[in-house]
Amino acid sequence: MFAGRYLWWMLMGIGIFMFAALSLDYITWLTIQLSGCGDMSGACEPVLRLISGMLKPACIWAAIGMLFMATLLRLHTLSLIWFWGPIVAIWFVASTPILLFLAADAVALTQPATLAALPVAFLFLAALVAYLVIAVEDGDRLPLAASVPLHLTLRLTAVYGALAGAAFMPDLSRIAGTLLDMPALSVIIALAQPYLQTVLTLGTGSMAPAYAVLAAFIAALAASLLPRAAAPQPSRSTIMLRRLRR
């Protein structure tokens, strides 16, 4: 998926998500007011079940699925799917609870406490999505591979972000155990998460190391967009010397 088409699909997904989060509640209220079902006890239940119970969740999950699939297709187009695909999948899974929370209460997005509680995996994902919007395949640049040090930095910070997403996701053990029908896996994840959190925060219990790695990830993404210096062309005397040696 090329950059322009990727941007279009991402805007479509975000638009559907915002519509479900901001507009469907008002549409429900307007429908109730116009139908007059509020005058009879229980008469509005079918409307509430249809819009709030079926239509809104369907729009939200469709938007999340659209964003996820568009990102995977974009990575596939750039030949980055094998490493970055699993990383992005973990970031999306770790970001889904906050997306569902914002869909249920979109006003919370304007609250400082909500902004401060955004998962670090969501911030990693937002940075990568913003990078993928750029037409990085144009010219002679390789996506996410401007140089070996940058390439290594991006991969290491991305792995850290994926581990942080798994470590700080409260419902991961329950979700994994339910989806895979493995209660033992839920216990293992629940026991491993505190130790992984301790390692990722360097024993401080603070998110400062995670935000420092996030800053390094964003800086590496930005640096990979910088034009590379052209290789110096050999001088005429050097070319003549090589020919004489032959």
C-alpha positions in Angstrom: 0.0 0.0 0.0 1.5 3.3 -1.1 1.8 6.3 1.2 -1.2 8.2 -0.3 -3.6 5.3 -0.2 -2.3 4.4 3.3 -3.0 8.0 4.5 -6.5 7.8 3.0 -7.4 4.5 4.8 -5.9 5.8 8.1 -8.1 8.9 7.8 -11.1 6.8 7.0 -10.4 4.6 10.1 -9.9 7.6 12.4 -13.0 9.2 10.9 -15.2 6.2 11.7 -13.7 5.9 15.2 -14.4 9.6 15.9 -17.9 9.3 14.5 -18.7 6.3 16.7 -17.1 7.9 19.8 -18.6 11.5 19.4 -21.7 11.3 17.3 -23.6 8.1 17.9 -24.5 9.0 21.5 -26.1 12.2 20.2 -27.8 10.3 17.4 -29.2 7.9 20.0 -30.5 10.9 22.1 -32.0 12.5 19.0 -33.7 9.3 18.0 -35.2 8.8 21.4 -36.5 12.4 21.4 -38.1 12.2 18.0 -39.7 8.8 18.5 -41.2 9.8 21.9 -40.3 6.4 23.3 -39.2 8.0 26.5 -42.8 8.4 27.6 -43.3 4.6 27.9 -41.1 2.5 30.2 -38.9 0.1 28.3 -40.0 1.4 24.9 -36.5 2.8 24.1 -34.7 -0.4 24.8 -34.6 -1.6 21.2 -33.2 1.7 20.0 -30.5 1.7 22.7 -29.7 -2.0 21.9 -29.4 -1.3 18.2 -27.3 1.9 18.3 -25.4 1.7 21.5 -25.2 -2.1 21.8 -24.6 -3.1 18.2 -23.8 -0.2 15.9 -21.3 1.7 18.1 -19.2 -1.4 19.0 -19.2 -2.5 15.4 -18.0 0.9 14.1 -15.3 1.0 16.8 -13.9 -2.5 16.0 -14.2 -1.9 12.3 -12.1 1.3 12.7 -9.5 -0.4 14.8 -9.4 -3.3 12.3 -9.1 -0.9 9.4 -6.1 0.9 11.0 -4.4 -2.4 11.8 -4.8 -3.9 8.4 -3.8 -0.7 6.6 -0.6 -0.5 8.7 0.2 -4.2 8.0 -0.3 -3.6 4.3 1.9 -0.6 4.3 4.6 -2.5 6.0 4.2 -5.3 3.5 4.6 -2.9 0.6 7.8 -1.6 2.2 9.0 -5.2 2.8 9.1 -4.7 6.5 6.3 -7.0 7.5 8.4 -9.9 9.0 10.0 -7.9 11.8 7.6 -5.0 12.2 4.4 -6.9 11.8 4.5 -8.7 15.1 5.8 -5.5 16.8 2.8 -3.5 15.4 0.4 -6.3 16.4 1.6 -6.1 20.0 1.3 -2.3 20.0 -2.2 -2.5 18.7 -3.3 -5.1 21.3 -1.7 -3.0 24.1 -3.4 0.2 22.7 -6.9 -1.3 22.3 -8.0 -0.8 25.9 -7.3 2.9 25.8 -9.0 3.2 22.4 -12.1 1.5 23.8 -12.0 3.7 26.9 -11.9 6.8 24.7 -14.7 5.5 22.5 -16.8 5.1 25.6 -15.9 8.5 27.0 -14.4 10.7 24.4 -14.4 13.8 26.7 -11.8 12.0 28.8 -9.3 12.7 26.0 -9.1 16.3 27.0 -8.4 15.5 30.6 -4.7 15.7 31.7 -5.0 12.5 33.7 -6.0 10.6 30.7 -3.2 12.0 28.5 -0.7 11.1 31.2 -2.1 7.6 31.4 -1.7 6.8 27.7 0.1 3.5 27.3 3.7 3.8 26.0 2.9 1.3 23.3 0.2 3.7 22.0 2.9 6.4 21.7 5.3 4.1 19.9 2.5 3.1 17.5 1.5 6.7 16.8 5.1 7.6 16.0 5.5 4.7 13.5 2.1 5.4 11.9 3.2 9.1 11.4 6.4 7.8 9.8 4.6 5.4 7.5 2.5 8.2 6.1 5.6 9.7 4.5 6.5 8.4 1.1 9.8 6.9 2.3 10.1 4.6 -0.7 10.6 7.5 -3.1 14.2 8.1 -4.2 17.1 5.9 -3.2 16.4 5.7 0.5 15.6 2.4 2.2 12.7 2.6 4.7 13.9 2.4 8.3 17.4 1.6 7.2 19.3 4.9 6.7 22.4 3.4 8.3 23.4 0.4 10.3 23.5 2.3 13.7 20.0 3.8 13.0 18.7 0.5 11.8 19.9 -1.2 15.0 18.6 1.6 17.2 15.1 1.4 15.6 14.9 -2.4 16.1 16.2 -2.3 19.7 13.8 0.5 20.7 10.9 -1.1 18.9 11.5 -4.4 20.8 11.7 -2.5 24.0 8.4 -0.8 23.1 6.8 -4.2 22.4 8.0 -5.6 25.7 6.7 -2.5 27.5 3.4 -2.8 25.8 3.1 -6.4 27.0 4.4 -5.7 30.5 2.1 -2.7 31.3 -1.1 -4.1 29.8 -3.3 -5.0 32.8 -5.7 -7.3 31.0 -3.0 -9.2 29.0 -3.1 -12.4 31.1 -6.9 -12.6 31.0 -7.1 -11.9 27.3 -4.4 -14.4 26.4 -5.8 -17.1 28.6 -9.4 -16.5 27.2 -8.4 -16.4 23.5 -6.1 -19.4 23.7 -8.2 -21.3 26.3 -5.1 -21.8 28.4 -5.6 -20.8 32.0 -2.0 -21.8 32.8 -0.8 -19.2 30.4 -2.8 -16.5 32.2 -1.0 -17.4 35.4 2.4 -17.4 33.8 1.8 -14.0 32.2 0.4 -12.6 35.5 3.5 -13.7 37.4 6.0 -12.6 34.7 4.6 -9.1 34.2 5.9 -7.6 37.5 9.4 -8.9 36.9 9.4 -7.6 33.3 8.2 -4.2 34.6 11.0 -4.1 37.0 13.6 -4.9 34.3 12.2 -2.3 31.8 12.0 0.4 34.4 15.5 -0.4 35.7 14.1 -1.1 39.1 12.9 2.5 39.6 9.2 1.8 39.1 9.1 5.0 37.0 8.1 5.3 33.3 11.0 7.6 32.7 13.2 4.9 31.0 10.3 4.0 28.7 9.8 7.6 27.7 13.6 7.9 27.1 13.5 4.9 24.8 10.5 6.4 23.1 12.4 9.6 22.5 15.3 7.6 21.0 12.8 5.8 18.8 11.3 9.0 17.5 14.7 10.6 17.0 15.9 7.5 15.0 12.8 7.7 12.8 13.4 11.4 12.2 17.1 10.8 11.5 16.3 8.0 9.0 14.4 10.7 6.9 17.4 12.9 6.6 19.1 12.7 3.1 22.3 10.7 3.1 25.5 12.3 2.1 26.5 11.3 -1.4 29.5 9.1 -1.7 32.6 11.2 -2.8 33.4 10.7 -6.5 36.9 9.6 -7.2 39.2 12.2 -8.7 40.5 12.0 -12.3 44.0 11.1 -11.1 42.7 8.3 -9.0 40.8 6.8 -12.0 43.9 7.1 -14.2 46.0 5.4 -11.5 43.6 2.5 -11.2 43.7 2.0 -15.0 47.5 2.0 -15.0 47.5 -0.7 -12.3 45.3 -2.9 -14.4 
